[in-house]
Amino acid sequence: MELDQTVRASVAYLVHDMDDTAVHRRVDLLLGEGLAVALGGFRRRASVMDTDIAHRVLDLRRTVDLGRTMDARLMQRAAAVARHLLDPAAVRELCYGASVIVARNLEMLVLAWRVRRREQRLVYECLDIHRLMLGGGWKSRMLRWLERWLLARTDLVIVSSPAFADRYFSKRQRRSEGVILVENKVSRSRSSVPPSPRSSSDAPIVIGWFGMLRCRRTFTHLAQLAQRARGRVEVVIAGIASPAEFPDFEAEVSKIPRMRYLGAYRPEDLADLYTGVDFVWAIDYFEEGMNSEWLLPNRLYEGLAHGAIPIALKSVETGRWLARRDVGLLLDDADSELPDRLLGLTADERWRMQLAIAALPDGALHQALSERRAIAEAILGRVRA
């Protein structure tokens, strides 16, 4: 259902990676609520990924490709942003006439501030806290100062985890008002088909690791588990591997028995991916003690929405989310506990875990129409955050 509006409101959406499927979900939400959307930003691939958003390009007011940036190449990304700060014509054209500019991540907030007109609303979408924002060195202090300065000029902040709001924006950046939580929920309701046992008791246990693949410790842990389980565990991997962490990811995976890499996937592939596994890996050590402790990842909601059992640490936000709902396989220490806990589960115990997931309220995992409308209204400034 579209927002009731005489003049169609418009949003300019500036993003750090136009290939990111989470970006596509946000665009879908805005378009679905009747907003005109202009999409622009950098990309991490040689060309923009062929996605549903690309197929719907006629629904977008305009799109602007600001060039390619590289994962884990902070100086290269800073130089790319600096070029558009010095010559903001492309960004200004994209944002001209928009009611609201939504900037995803700090680098895009800088560009949004550069071209923002006095009457335009500015929204900062921060779904990850980079480790550089949490350090004690001069670079970290400078970036936090810059972010605080921009926050004072920002109308709304969107976060995907309550820990980001409490542990970072409120405590470190002194921003507690005008912050809304938008979890990474799936956009469609779960199937009404009741769960069924995924496999016989003697079939291998299949663990899925999907999404942005950037955690070397996760890869090592899953590889060791697959090798030591003597055929009782298989690992299926899909998504985009960070070249900074994995220069030749496909080659590394090919050396590990019982481990398969399926490559990048499209949003419509998610159902097949998740229904093909027993457990979904929801542990992230990439920024241990920082962002990894606070985030609520996409794979948490996607896995549960398709009946896959999440594996998570008790001590982090993901584990606390699961513990409150009494679902998932929760661990204190995956290195020491996981092999015995996983291989010791009976078929009946796994079945009860699946039933607990099926009993979750629909609103825990997917965005209801009323929630999507509330998000759009908050972005437009029609409700107080």
C-alpha positions, 0 to 999 in steps of 0.5 A: 500500500502506498503512502497517501501523498498528493505530490510523489515524495522523492528520495536520493539514495547514496550507497557505498556498494550498488552490488549489495543485496541489502541496498536492493532491499531498501530500494524495494521498500522505498519503491513499494511505498510509492516513493520516487528513488534515485540510486547512486554510488560506488560499486565493488565489481567491474560492472554493477551486478545484474539484479532485480534492481537492474531489471526495475531500473525504469522504476527509478528516477535515475541512477548514477555510477560513481565508479569502482572502489575496492574492499579493504582499500581505505585510501583508495576509497577515500581518494574516490570520495575526495574526487567527488567532493572536489567535483560533485556535479554527478552527486548533485545531479542525482540529489537535485530535487529530492525531498530526502537524501539517504546516505548509506555509510560515512563516506556517502554521508560526506558526499550527501552533506556536500550537495545537500540543499537547505530544504532537503532532509538528510538521513544517515544509514549506518549498518556497520561500525568499521573498526577504524571508528573504534580505535584510539589512534589519531585517524580514528579520533579524526573520523569520529569527530567528522562523524559527530560533526555530520551527525549534528547536521543529520535529521535521522540515523538508521541502525540495524541493531540496538547495540549500534544505537546504545553502544556506539551512537549513544555512548560514543557519539552522544547521539540518542535522539532521532535514531531508529532501529530497522532490522535486516528482516526479510521482506516476504512472509515465511511459507505456511508449509509446516517444517519437516525433518531435513534429513535422516539421522545418518545423513551428513549435517549441512552447514551453510555460510552465506553472504559477505565472506570476509572472516578468515577465522570462520573459514578455518574453523569450518574447514577443520570441522568438515575435515575432522567430522569424517563425512558427518558434516558438509559445508556449503558456502555462497556469496561474495568473498573479500579479495583482501581476505581471500585472494583466491577463495575458490581455490582454497575451498576446492582443497577442502573435502566436504566443503563447496563454494557455489559463488555469488547468488541472487536474492531469488536464490536464497530459498534454495540455499537455506532450505538445502542446509540444516544449520546456518553459520551466524558467527562473525569474528572479522571485527571481534569485540567490536562490530562483530559483537554488536551486529544482527546479520542478514543471515540470521533473519534469512536462515530462520525465515527458511527454517535453518538453525542458526549457530551463534555465540551466546555473548554477542548481540546475535546470541542474545537475540536468539536466546530471548526467543529460545531458538538456535544452537548457542555456544560459549566457545565455538572452537571447543564446543561446536564439534561435540555439540553438533555431532551429539545432537539427536534427530529428535533434538534437531526436530525440536529446534526446527519446531521452535523456529516455526513457532516464532511470530512472523513479525520477528523475521519479516517486515509487515506492511505496517512496519515498511510504511513506518520506516518510509514515514520516518525517512520522510520525517512524517513521524518523530523517531 
